[in-house]
Amino acid sequence: MQAFKPRETLSEQVARHLENMIAFEQLKSGERIHESNMARQLDVSHGAVREALLVLEKRHLVRNVPRKGAFVTTLDADFVRSLYEAMTLFLSHTGRKLLHNYQPEDLQRLESLYERMKEYYRSGQVMAFLDTGTEYIQASLVYADNYFITAAINDLWPSAKRCGFVALRQGNQVLEDNLYHIEESLNRLRERDEEGLIRNFEAYANKQCEQVIAALSPQQ
């Protein structure tokens, strides 16, 4: 029997649309999101927009301020540093679990995604590159074996994606760094080198954190 797969709700579709608007800076850092205007623009109910904004608040993309409305979370140096620090902690935990427990087919899956990312980079398909990077993270989470850490990474990932787009203002070096990080991670996994894997995570997170802050500086 085929597994039951409920369709994405309207509010989830609206949340995904707004998430992309924030990532592509169609909705700016600190900008107020007017519920009625957005409902009219998307031709949906106020309730669908309101529910979507609650989802985005959970994902750290929106702040709902009582009696004032919803605002795009301000992207500044403090926010960016806090985000990358948290992502490093959570992904380091996941990386350790993966390193000690992965099966050959898991490594093959990660290697396949890495090869796809290289091809997308060569052909200039940036969105496909980033989407495959998200697949790579999801495949790595299989061995996290911790509900709260997996949920936290999933909630933080949209902000990481948002920061990734900001870092791209600095050019394609960001994509090259991503590929180098994944290649090094795969090497450390093959060698069961836990300390090397964690150092690689930390070095990559620190570098991209500073790239994002550098890209924000002219605006701030």
C-alpha positions as CSV (number, residue, x, y, z in Angstrom):
1,M,0.0,0.0,0.0
2,Q,1.3,3.4,-0.9
3,A,2.2,5.6,2.1
4,F,-0.1,8.5,2.9
5,K,1.5,11.8,2.1
6,P,-0.6,14.9,3.0
7,R,-0.4,17.8,0.7
8,E,1.4,20.9,1.8
9,T,-1.0,23.2,3.5
10,L,-1.7,26.7,2.1
11,S,0.0,28.3,5.1
12,E,3.1,26.2,4.5
13,Q,3.1,27.3,0.8
14,V,2.8,30.9,1.9
15,A,5.6,30.4,4.5
16,R,7.9,28.9,1.8
17,H,7.1,31.8,-0.6
18,L,7.9,34.4,2.1
19,E,11.0,32.5,3.1
20,N,12.3,32.8,-0.5
21,M,11.4,36.5,-0.6
22,I,13.5,37.1,2.6
23,A,16.4,34.9,1.2
24,F,16.4,36.9,-2.1
25,E,16.0,40.2,-0.1
26,Q,12.7,41.1,-1.7
27,L,11.7,41.5,1.9
28,K,14.6,43.5,3.6
29,S,16.2,43.0,7.0
30,G,14.0,44.8,9.6
31,E,11.1,45.4,7.1
32,R,7.6,45.2,8.4
33,I,5.4,42.6,6.7
34,H,1.9,43.9,6.4
35,E,-0.5,41.0,6.7
36,S,-3.4,42.5,4.8
37,N,-1.1,43.7,1.9
38,M,0.5,40.3,1.7
39,A,-2.8,38.4,1.7
40,R,-4.0,40.6,-1.1
41,Q,-0.8,40.2,-3.1
42,L,-0.8,36.4,-2.8
43,D,-4.6,36.2,-3.1
44,V,-4.9,34.2,0.1
45,S,-6.7,34.6,3.4
46,H,-5.4,36.7,6.3
47,G,-5.4,33.5,8.4
48,A,-3.0,31.7,5.9
49,V,-0.6,34.6,6.1
50,R,-0.8,34.8,9.9
51,E,-0.1,31.1,10.2
52,A,2.8,31.4,7.8
53,L,4.3,34.2,9.9
54,L,4.2,32.0,13.0
55,V,6.1,29.3,11.0
56,L,8.7,31.8,10.0
57,E,9.1,33.1,13.5
58,K,9.9,29.5,14.5
59,R,12.5,29.5,11.7
60,H,14.0,32.8,13.0
61,L,13.2,34.7,9.8
62,V,10.4,36.9,11.3
63,R,9.7,38.6,14.7
64,N,6.1,39.0,15.6
65,V,5.8,42.0,17.9
66,P,2.6,42.4,19.9
67,R,0.4,45.3,18.7
68,K,3.0,46.3,16.1
69,G,3.0,43.5,13.6
70,A,5.5,41.1,11.9
71,F,9.1,42.2,11.0
72,V,11.8,40.5,9.0
73,T,14.5,39.5,11.5
74,T,17.3,42.0,11.5
75,L,20.4,40.5,9.9
76,D,23.4,42.0,11.7
77,A,26.8,40.8,12.9
78,D,25.5,39.6,16.2
79,F,22.8,37.5,14.6
80,V,25.2,36.1,12.0
81,R,27.8,35.1,14.6
82,S,25.2,33.5,16.9
83,L,23.7,31.6,13.9
84,Y,27.1,30.1,12.8
85,E,28.1,29.3,16.4
86,A,24.9,27.3,16.9
87,M,25.1,25.6,13.5
88,T,28.7,24.6,14.3
89,L,27.7,23.0,17.6
90,F,24.8,21.1,16.2
91,L,26.5,19.9,13.0
92,S,29.6,18.9,14.9
93,H,27.4,16.6,17.0
94,T,25.8,15.2,13.9
95,G,29.2,14.8,12.2
96,R,30.5,12.7,15.1
97,K,27.5,10.4,15.0
98,L,27.8,10.1,11.3
99,L,31.5,9.3,11.4
100,H,31.1,6.5,13.9
101,N,27.9,4.9,12.5
102,Y,27.7,5.4,8.7
103,Q,27.3,2.5,6.3
104,P,29.0,2.3,2.9
105,E,25.7,3.3,1.1
106,D,25.5,6.4,3.2
107,L,28.9,7.6,2.1
108,Q,28.1,6.8,-1.5
109,R,25.0,8.9,-1.2
110,L,27.0,11.9,0.1
111,E,29.7,11.4,-2.5
112,S,27.0,11.4,-5.2
113,L,25.5,14.7,-4.0
114,Y,29.0,16.2,-3.9
115,E,29.6,15.2,-7.5
116,R,26.3,16.8,-8.5
117,M,27.2,20.0,-6.7
118,K,30.5,20.1,-8.6
119,E,28.7,19.7,-11.9
120,Y,26.2,22.4,-11.0
121,Y,29.1,24.7,-10.1
122,R,30.8,24.1,-13.4
123,S,27.6,24.8,-15.3
124,G,26.7,27.9,-13.3
125,Q,23.5,26.5,-11.8
126,V,23.6,28.3,-8.5
127,M,20.1,27.5,-7.3
128,A,20.6,23.8,-8.1
129,F,23.9,23.9,-6.3
130,L,22.3,25.3,-3.1
131,D,19.4,23.0,-3.2
132,T,21.7,20.0,-3.5
133,G,23.7,21.4,-0.6
134,T,20.5,21.3,1.4
135,E,20.0,17.6,0.4
136,Y,23.6,16.9,1.5
137,I,22.8,18.3,5.0
138,Q,19.5,16.3,5.2
139,A,21.4,13.1,4.2
140,S,23.9,13.8,7.0
141,L,21.2,14.2,9.6
142,V,20.2,10.5,9.3
143,Y,22.5,9.6,12.1
144,A,21.9,12.6,14.3
145,D,19.7,10.4,16.5
146,N,18.5,13.4,18.5
147,Y,15.1,14.9,17.9
148,F,15.9,18.3,19.3
149,I,19.1,18.7,17.4
150,T,17.6,17.7,14.1
151,A,14.6,20.0,14.7
152,A,17.0,22.9,15.7
153,I,19.1,22.4,12.5
154,N,16.0,22.4,10.4
155,D,14.7,25.6,12.0
156,L,18.1,27.3,11.6
157,W,18.7,26.2,8.1
158,P,16.5,28.9,6.4
159,S,18.6,31.6,8.2
160,A,21.7,29.8,7.0
161,K,20.4,29.8,3.5
162,R,19.6,33.5,3.8
163,C,23.1,34.2,5.0
164,G,24.5,32.1,2.1
165,F,22.8,34.4,-0.4
166,V,24.3,37.4,1.4
167,A,27.8,35.8,1.2
168,L,27.3,35.4,-2.6
169,R,27.6,39.1,-2.9
170,Q,31.3,38.5,-2.4
171,G,31.4,36.3,-5.5
172,N,31.7,32.6,-6.3
173,Q,34.5,32.0,-3.8
174,V,31.7,31.1,-1.4
175,L,30.6,28.2,-3.6
176,E,34.3,27.1,-4.0
177,D,34.7,27.2,-0.2
178,N,31.6,25.0,0.1
179,L,32.9,22.4,-2.3
180,Y,36.3,22.4,-0.5
181,H,34.6,21.9,2.9
182,I,32.5,19.0,1.6
183,E,35.5,17.3,0.0
184,E,37.5,17.6,3.2
185,S,34.5,16.3,5.2
186,L,34.3,13.3,3.0
187,N,38.0,12.6,3.3
188,R,37.8,12.9,7.1
189,L,34.8,10.5,7.1
190,R,36.6,7.9,5.0
191,E,39.6,8.1,7.4
192,R,37.3,8.1,10.5
193,D,39.2,11.3,11.6
194,E,36.9,12.8,14.2
195,E,39.2,15.7,15.2
196,G,39.9,16.6,11.6
197,L,36.2,16.6,10.8
198,I,35.4,19.0,13.6
199,R,38.2,21.3,12.7
200,N,37.0,21.4,9.2
201,F,33.4,22.3,10.3
202,E,34.7,25.1,12.5
203,A,37.1,26.5,9.9
204,Y,34.3,26.6,7.3
205,A,31.7,28.1,9.6
206,N,34.1,30.8,10.8
207,K,35.1,31.7,7.2
208,Q,31.6,32.0,5.9
209,C,30.5,33.9,9.0
210,E,33.1,36.5,8.3
211,Q,32.2,36.6,4.6
212,V,28.5,37.3,5.5
213,I,29.5,40.0,7.9
214,A,31.8,41.6,5.3
215,A,29.0,41.6,2.8
216,L,26.6,43.2,5.3
217,S,29.1,45.9,6.3
218,P,28.5,48.3,3.4
219,Q,24.8,48.4,4.1
220,Q,25.1,48.7,7.8
